[in-house]
Every structure is written in C-alpha cells, then in structure tokens.
C-alpha cells in the first residue's frame, strides 16, 4: 500500500453512482474506490460530471487499513485529471 498522504497516478477503470474505481498498477497492485464525496471540493450530482472511464487521475491516499486490505482515497486536495 502507498503511505498515507502520498499522491499516486491511476486510471479510472469503472464509474458507479457512488464513486469511481482507480487502478494503480504497475506501481501498486491495487484498485481503490474513490467515493463520490471525495472526487472534488464541491458537491457533484454524478461521478461522470468529474471523471469518465479511462481518465488518468492523481489521487491522495488518506489512510490505510492493512488488516482489511483497504485504503481511503481522495481527489479533493489534488489537482484535476492528468489528461
């Protein structure tokens, strides 16, 4: 897992109503969920208002729960898509 506070480049692999899944390979063998509330500083109605499948995005690791194999991710304090 990346250390909390680090920023990583990933690719959006799936968009759902509640958030987006981002793949961080080959740097990390990790796919993470970025919740819709963490996509940007302002409220969005749909994830597709901010990103779409295939976009490269920079996301910040908020926390890691190694026991559960999960981490928290946000784009709110990271600049937008890396297109």
N, C-alpha and C positions, 0 to 999 in steps of 0.2 A: 504494500500500500504506500501511496505517497504520504509524506509527512503533512500534518495539519498546517494550514497557512500557505502551502505551496500551490502554484498555478501550473496547470498542465493543459496541453493542446489535445483535443479529442475530436471525434467525428460523431455527429448525431446519427444514430442508427435506427431509431424508432421514435415517433411522436405520438403521444397519447393525450387525452384530455387533462390528465393530472400532472403531466411532466414529460420530459424527454430522456431517452437513454443515450448515453455517450460512451463510445468505445475508445479506450486509451492505449490500445496495442499499437506498436510493439513495445512502447516504453514500459507499460504496466499491463499485466494480463488481467484487465479489469474493465467491466462495463458498469457504469454507475447511473443512477437515476438523479436527474436534477428536477426537483419539484417545481411546478408552475410558479409558486410564490418566490422562488429563488432565481428566476430567469432574468429579471431586471429590477431596477429600483422602484418602478411604478407598477401599478396593478395592470395585468393583462387579462383579457377575456379568453383568449385561446393561445396555446403554445405556438401555433402557426403564425401568430401575429409577430413573433420574435425570431423564430428559427424554423427551418424545414429539414427534412431528412437529407443527409448528405453534407450539411453545413459543417465546416470546421469551426470549433469554438474553443475559447480559453475558459477554463473553469477553475475555481479555487476550492481546495479541499478544506472543509470546515472542521471535520472531526473524523476519527476512525474508530470503529468498534471491531477489533480484530477477532474477538470471540465469536461474533455473529457473521464476520466476513463482510461488513458493510461500512460505508463511509458516507459523510454528508458533503454535498457539493452545492456551490452557488456560482452564479454569473453576476450577481448584483454588484459586487465591488471589483469586477474585472471588466476591461473594455470589451466591446462587442465582438461579433463574429470575425474570424480571420479569413476573409474571402479573398 
